[in-house]
Amino acid sequence: MRNIIILITYFLLFSHLGFSQGISINEENPRFWSYNGQPIVLLGGSVEDNLFQYRELEPHLDLLQKSGGNYVRCTMSSRDEGNLWPFARNEEGQYDLDKFNEAYWERFANFLQLSAERDIIVQIELWATFDFYREIWDINPFNPKNNVNYDIKRSKLSVEVDSHPIYTENNFFRSVPSQMSLFRVLEYQQKFVDKLLEHSLQYDHVLYCMDNETSVTADWGKFWSDYTKKVAQETHNKKVYTTEMWDPWDLNHVAHRSTMDHPEIYDFVDISQNNHNKGQLHWDNGLKQIERIHRSEHPRPLNNVKVYGAEGNKFGHNNQDAIERFVRNILLGAASTRFHRPPSGLGLNDTAQIVIQNMRKVINSYDHFNAETCSHLLKEREENEAYLRANANKAYALYFTQGGEVKLDLSKMGKEATIQWVNLLEKQWPKPERLTLNANTSITAPDAGNWIAIIKANL
């Protein structure tokens, strides 16, 4: 009985001091996340970005969990039909930014609870960029024509912003002291973030991204990253992890350096926009930045909260593009990858489910966390034909995008190994086969589909 009391005392003490067993950067390998003390790769897909607003939330989370997924995106957005806004209306239909819409926040609280129960990591985007432009800005509570709290003169906000967010014509994103010091607007922005954190800081499975595809000044993201961290420390004595998502598809664009080069501001890097790129360019663009950050004094996780690609979407990317990007992200050593919502991505459709399930099994089948990208070891490889991640001389994960044949020096593994073929679109795995090894081992995919070969030494 005395030992039980001691254990309970230690648990309560550590909880009070903020020693969370939730999401954290892995100490031994900071390229990855840890959850409850174990290294993890975050795999996901969902039907919506603002998943807390989705009416079929619980079965959707169950389906993701059943598929081996553990990662969702949560933009704090209200732009879809049937969505709620965070603030309450008065009898005249105007919003009062001093009063919250409790139904909105109940949805958010329920989402946090249900995802926590299933150990599904949530990446929140505080500011849903596209809610503040064009037709959605017209109905947004922060628009001065829609609330009783400030007018155009006091707020310096326009009631019409008809341009795309890349033109950054909404002063809403210049409210911070280092920009226009729009303190009346900032007051209500703070109230919104405070309310969000009041809910989210009760949990330890949440990551924080400041924006979606932003093009605004770096001052804005820095302000809210600093504020989020300070509130977490002051109110809950806990550390939280933040990032920013920039708009350029080229990760070498100088805008991305505001995140990549400032670990004192951002704890991880979101490289989702790289998932607009196809084939070899997608790999090369991602690998260059992953290797640069991993070689730096502050190696950190790199996340992909959205992977584009679906038949008939506006970007011209198909299902195959989505599958390739999802798998390449994993073999690159990215910390997370998630299928974007339809129609721009596969969401959590049948294809997404089976790919997530198979990639979870692949990750668990070898020491993924201590492996490295090794595609340069492949011989007679065509562009975008195959990609390799390996624990040299122990285990190799070789991905053929659409079939093919490559050669690989496996002589140091011995004379023989096992090879497990995985068709990414099939649930059942065939039995492993024996593979004779030499300095020029030829490996040929069974057909022209998405195949992974897991090659292991006979130890």
N, C-alpha and C positions, 0 to 999 in steps of 0.2 A: 504494500500500500504506500509505503514511504517513497519507493522508487517512482511510482506513478505520479505522486504529488510533485516530485522533483522534475519529472519530464514535463508536466503541465506548466510548472513555473517557468522553466526554460523556454517553452513554446510561447507563453504570453510575453515574456521578456523580449525575445527576439522579434515578435510581432510588433511590440511597442516601439522597438528601436528601428524598425523598418527593414530588417533583414528578410527580404522577400524570397520565396522559393518560386516566384513567377518567372516572367520573361527577363532575360539579362544577356549581356554579351558573354560568350564562353571565354573563360579565363585562359584556358590552355590554347585555344584556337579562336582568336577574336574575329576571324572571318565569318563565324557562325554564331547563331543564337543558342542559348541554353534555356530550358524550361524545366522547372522543378529539379534543377541540378544536372540535367542530362542534355547533351548536345542534340540539336534538332535541325532539320531542314523544313522550312515552311512551304507547304504545297496547298494550293487552293483554286477555287473557281466558285462563282456565284452568279445568280440571275440578275442581281442589282448591285450598284455601287453603294447606294444609301440603304444598306440591307436592313437597318433598324426600322425602315418605313414599310418593309415587305410584309404583307398580310399572312403569307404562308411561311413565316420565318422558321418556326420550330422544326417542321418536317424537312425544310431545306437544309438546316444545320445538321440534322440527323443523316441526311443523304451524303453530305460532304464528309462527315465523320466516318460513315460506312465505307466511303470510297478511299479512305486513307488521307483525307485532307485535314488540315489544321490551321487554315489561314484565310481570312476574309478582309475585304476592304470596307471602310465605312466613311463615305463622304457625308458631311452634315448638310445634305442637300434636300431641297424641298421642291424641285422643279418638275417632278413627274406627277401625272394625274393621280389624285387621291392622297397626295402627300400633305402632311401638316407643316405649318410654320411654327417656330419656337415661341412666338409672342402672341398674347391675347388681343382680341378686338374689343372695342367698346360698342355701345348700342348703335352708333352711327356707322359701324363697319371699319373704323380706323383702328390701326394697331396702337397699342400703348406699350412702349418698350420697357416700361417699368413693371409690366405684368407678364408673366410667362403663361404659355399655353400648356397646361399640365399634361394634356393628352400626348403632346409631342414628346415631352420628357419621360413620360411613362413608357412610350415605345422604346426610347433610348435605353432606359433602365432595364427593361425586359430583355432587350438585345444583349446587353452586357452580361446579365445574369445567365441567359441561356448559352451564350458562347463560352463563358467561364466554366459552366458545368460540363462542357464537352471538350475542354482544353483546346479551344480554337482561338488562335491569336488574332487580335483585331488591330488593324492599322487604320487609325482615324485620320481624316483630313479635316482640320478645323474650318477652313474657309473653302467652300465649294465654288471655285472661281466662276463657273458659268452661270451661277445663280445671280450674279451681279452685273450681267450684261444683257442687252437686247430685250426680248419679250419677257424674260423672267425678272429682270430688274424692274420692269413696269409694275409687277405685283409684289415685289419684295418688301417686307416690312421696313427695311432700312432706307428705302426710297423716301425722301422727305415729303412727297405728296401722299404717302400711305400711312404716316404716323402722326401722333399729336405731340411729339416730343421735340421736334426741331423743324425749321423751315429751310428753304434753299439758302437764304442769306446766312443763317447761323451755321449751317452744316457745310456750305460750299460744295454740296453734292448736286449734280444735275438730275432732273427727273427723267430725262431720256439719255440713254447711252446705247446707241444703235450699232456700235462697232463690235468687232470680234475682240475677245480679251487680249490678243497679242498686241493691240494698239494701246492698251493700258489707259483708257480714257475715263475711267471711273476713279474719282478722288477718294473713294472709299478705302482704297489701298494706299493712300498717302496720309492717313490720319495720325501716324505715330510721330513722336516729338522730333525725330531726326529728319522728318519730311515737312508736312504742312501744319502739324500740330492742331489737328481738328478735334479739339478736346471734347466737344459735345458728342460727336460721333464716337470717338474713342471710349467715352464713358459707357456707351451701350454695347460696343464691341467687347469691352471688358466684362460686362455683365453676362453676355452670352458665353464667353469662354469660362468665366467663373462657374456658371451653372453646369456647363459641360464637364468641367473638372470635378465639380462636386459629386457627380455620378461616377466618372471614369476612375478617379483616384481611389475609389473603394476596391478596385480590382488590380490584379497584377499580371494581366494577360494583354495589356494595351500598349501599342506603339503610336507615336504621334507624328503626323506629317502636317506641315503648316498649310499647304495649298495643293491645288491640282493644276499641273501644267502652267505654272505661273511665268509671267514675263515682267513682273513689276520689280521695283528696286529691292536689292538684297536687305535693305534696312527693315522692310516689313517683316520678312520671315525671321530675321534675327530677333526683332522685338518680341514676337510671339513665342519663339523658341525659348528665349531667356525667361519670359514671363511664365510659361508653362512649367519650366523647371523650378523656378523660384516658388511658385504656388505649391507644387508637389512637395518641395522640401519644407516649406514653412507650415503647411497644414497637415501633412501626413508623414513628414520626416522620411521621404522616400525619393529614390532616383527614378526618373523616367527618361525615355529615349526618344529623341526627336530627329526629324529630317526635313528637307524641302524637296519638292518635285518641280524641276524646271522644264520649260517647253521644248527646247531644241532637241532634235533627234540625234544629233552628233554629240556624243559624250565628251568629245574634245573641245566643244564650244566653251568659251571662257565663262559663260554663265554658270556652268556646272561646278566651276572651281569655288564658287561661293559656298558650296556644300562640301565638296571633296577635300578642299584645302583648309577647312576650318573645323577640326574635331572638337575645338573648345566650344563651338556653337551647336554643331550637329553630331550626334552620336553614331548615326549610320547614314548610308547614302541610298537614295532611291534612283534607280536607273531605268525606270519603266519606259521612258520615251525611246530607248534603244530598241524596244520591241516593235517599232515601226519599220526597222531595217530588216532586210531579207538576207537569207543565205550566209555566205562567207562574211559579208559586211557586218551582219549582226554579231557574229562570233568575234571578229577582229576588233570591232568597236568596243564590245564589252570586255574582251580579254585585256586590251591595252590598259583600261582604267582599273580593272580588278587587280592586275599585276602591279600597277603603280601604287595603288593604295595599300596592297598587302606588303609591299617593300618599304613602305613609309614608317615613320616612327610611331604612327597611330593606326595600325591595321583595324578595319571595322567591317561590319556586315554590309553587303550591298543587296538591296531588296528589289524585286520586280513585282509590284502590286497589281500590275495589269499587263497581260500578254495579248496583243491584238491578233486577229485572224479569224475569219469565218466566211463561209460562202455568201457572196452577194453583198458584203458590207461596203461602205462608202470608200474605204481606203484601198480596195482592190486586192485585199489579202484573203487567202482561202484557208480552209481547215488545215491543210498541210503546213502552211506557214506557221499557224498557231502551234501545232504539235512540235515542229522543229524548234521554234523559239523556246517553248516550255522546256524541252529536253536540253537544248544547248545551255540554257541558264543554269541548269543543275550541274552539267559537266564542266561549265566554266568555274564552278565554285561559288556561285551566287548563294546568298543566304535564304532567298525566297523566290518563288515564282507562282503566279496566279493567273488563270484564264480570265480575261476581261469579260464584262457582261455583254449579252447580245444587244444589238446586232453586230457590234464591233468585235466580239470575241465569242468563244464557245461557251462561256458561262459555266454551267454545271450540267451540260447535256450528256447524252450517253457516251459520246467520244471523250469528253473531258473526264468523266468518271473513270473510264477504264485506263486512260493515260495516267491519271493521278494514282490510281491503285497500283499500276505496274511500276511506276517510277518510285513509289514508296518501297515496294519490294526490292527494286534494284538497289536503292540506297542502303537498305538493310542487309543486302547480300554480301557486302564487302566493306572495308574500312574507308568509307567515303570521306570522312572528315580529315583524314590524314593523307588523302590522295592529292594528286596534282594534275593539271592539264598537260597532256603529252601528245597532242595531235602532230607535233613536229616529228615524232618517231615513226609515223606512218609513211610507208613507201608506196609509190605508184598510186597515189591518192589524187583524185580529181577534185576540183573546187567544190566545196559543200557536199562532198560524197560521204565523208566519215569524220567522226570526232572521237577523241580518246581522253579518258581520265584514268589514272592508274596509281597504285602503290607499286612502284617499280619492282619487278621480279616476284611479286606476290599475287596481285590481282589487277585486272584490267577491265574497264567498262568501255566498250567500243560501240558507238552508235552509227548505224547506217541510215541516212535520211530517207533514201528510196532505193534500197538494195545497193549492190556493188561488191567490189573485191579490193582488198588492200593487202600489203605485206608488212610484217612486223618482226623485228628481231626479239625472239623470246628464248634464246638459247640459254640465258643465265637462270631461267626458271627450272632447268633440268631437261629431261628428255620427253616428259609427258605432262600434260595438265588436263583439267576438265574445262569444257566450254558449255555454258548454258545459254541457249538462244531464247530471246524474249521478243515475241511479236507484240508491239505496244498496243495493238487494237484487238488482242485476244486475251481472254481471262485465264485460260489454262496455259501453263508452261510445260513444254516437253521435257523429257528426262535429259539430264546433262550427258554430254558425249565426251569421249576421250579425244585429245588433240595432241598429235605428235609435234614436237617443238624443234626449231632450228633457228639459224641466224636470218632466215628469210621465210618465216612461216606465212603461208597464204591463208587468208580468212575471207570466205565468200558468204554473203548473206543468202539465206534460203530462197528469197524472191525479192521483188522490187518494192516491198513494203517498208515500214518503219521497224527496224530490228536493232536490238541491243544484244551484244555478245558479252557475257560475263566470263572472263577467263581467269581461272585460279590455279595456282601451283599446287602440286600434290605434296603437301607438307606432312 
